[in-house]
Amino acid sequence: MPRTPLQAFIFVLIVVQRDDRFLLVQEASVERGTWFFPAGGVEPGEGLIEAAIREAREEAGVDIVPRSLIWMEDQSYVYEGGLWAGRWRFLLRADLEPSSPQPGPTADSLDARWFTLKEVRALPLRSPEVLDILAEIARGCPELPLDTGYRRRV
C-alpha cells in the first residue's frame, strides 16, 4: 500500500526561569507588541535542542541550555492539497548560560525581559496559554530531562 506523504510543522517554545522571573519576548511580528515565550519553527536539519538555542538567541539575545521537556502538543492533522499536514509544539525548559548577555530587543523582537508571574498577568499576551503554562511550572509540573550531551551524528 502506498504511503501518503506527511508535511510536518514543528515548533519549539522555550521557558527560561531565573529565580521567580520568567523570560518573555515582545513580538515584532505575528501579534506585534504582544508578549510570548521565545519560540519558533524548527528548521530543516535541526533538532529541538538546536532550534531552542537558535530561537532564544534570535528573539531574546540570550544563550541557553535546554534542560527538559515540559510537554508536547499534537495538533490536528489537516488534509491540504493531497498531503497530510501535522503540527507539533514542544515546550522546553532551559537555563540561562552563565556568560549569556542580558535579554533585550533583537532584529526579531521589540524587546525581551524578565517578569514575575504577577507582572505577566498585566501584560498584553499573544495567548492566555502563557499564564496557564507559567502557573503549571510554578506549581512544579513534571519535566522529562533532555540529553544535553546531544551531539549531531554526521
JOHUQUI-V816096 format. One record per pair of residues at least 6 apart in sequence whose ideal C-beta (glycine too) atoms are under 7 Angstrom apart, sorted by the first residue. I is the first residue (numbers start at 1). J is the second residue. If there is no record, write none. Layout:
BEGIN
i	j
I	J
I	J
END
This chain:
BEGIN
i	j
4	84
5	83
6	84
6	86
7	83
7	84
7	85
8	86
9	41
9	85
9	86
9	87
10	41
10	42
10	88
11	39
11	40
11	41
11	42
11	89
12	39
12	40
12	42
12	48
12	51
12	52
12	55
12	90
12	92
13	37
13	39
13	89
13	91
14	37
14	38
14	39
14	52
14	55
14	56
14	64
14	92
14	94
15	22
15	37
15	70
15	91
15	93
15	133
15	137
16	23
16	56
16	64
16	94
16	96
18	96
18	114
20	116
21	114
21	115
21	116
22	114
22	115
22	120
22	134
23	38
23	60
23	103
23	112
23	114
24	35
24	36
24	37
24	113
24	115
24	120
25	35
25	36
25	37
25	38
25	59
25	60
25	109
25	112
26	33
26	35
26	109
26	110
26	111
27	33
27	34
27	36
27	109
27	110
27	126
28	108
28	109
28	110
30	126
31	126
33	110
33	124
34	124
34	125
34	126
35	123
35	124
35	125
35	126
36	125
36	126
36	127
36	130
37	130
38	55
38	56
38	59
38	60
39	55
40	55
42	48
42	51
43	51
47	150
48	90
48	92
49	66
49	146
49	150
52	64
52	66
52	92
52	94
53	64
53	66
56	62
56	64
56	94
57	63
58	106
58	108
59	106
59	108
59	109
59	112
60	103
60	106
60	109
60	112
61	101
61	103
61	104
61	106
61	112
62	96
62	100
62	101
62	103
63	97
63	100
64	94
64	95
64	96
64	97
65	94
65	95
65	97
65	148
66	92
66	94
66	146
66	148
67	93
67	94
67	95
67	145
67	146
67	148
68	92
68	93
68	143
68	144
68	145
68	146
69	90
69	92
69	143
69	144
69	146
70	91
70	92
70	93
70	137
70	141
70	143
71	91
72	88
72	90
73	88
73	89
74	88
75	87
77	84
77	85
77	86
78	85
91	133
93	143
103	112
103	113
104	111
104	112
105	111
105	112
115	123
117	134
117	135
117	138
120	130
120	131
120	134
121	131
125	131
END
